[in-house]
Amino acid sequence: MEELKSDSKIWAIAAHLVPLAGFALLGPLVVYLIKKDEDAFVRSHASEALNFQISVAIYAVISAILILLFVGILMLIGLAIFALVASILAAIQASNGERYRYPLTIRFVS
């Protein structure tokens, strides 16, 4: 396995961690659009992060609707914890130069 450039790792890590700063869909989308044709490693991580953020948004809308049944509040709390932990795990894998696949993710972008 060839050694990755540190620049590639930084972009891949950013794709996973920028959503934690409040730029849920925008961060991974920008990384994907900038680097998709330049670096396969970054493209893989950015598309995975983008797919995960789209999936989380869909799950959040469903949970928000279910607040009417009082189940949605617990679902939103669980979803927030899950998204935080999964994003951190993905960033760690990216920093190690490894691929990562988020669980429970609908694959829209490849």
Secondary structure, DSSP 8 states (H G I E B T S, - for coil): -----HHHHHHHHHHHHGGGGT-TTHHHHHHHHHHTTT-HHHHHHHHHHHHHHHHHHHHHHHHHHGGGGT-HHHHHHHHHHHHHHHHHHHHHHHHTT-----TT------
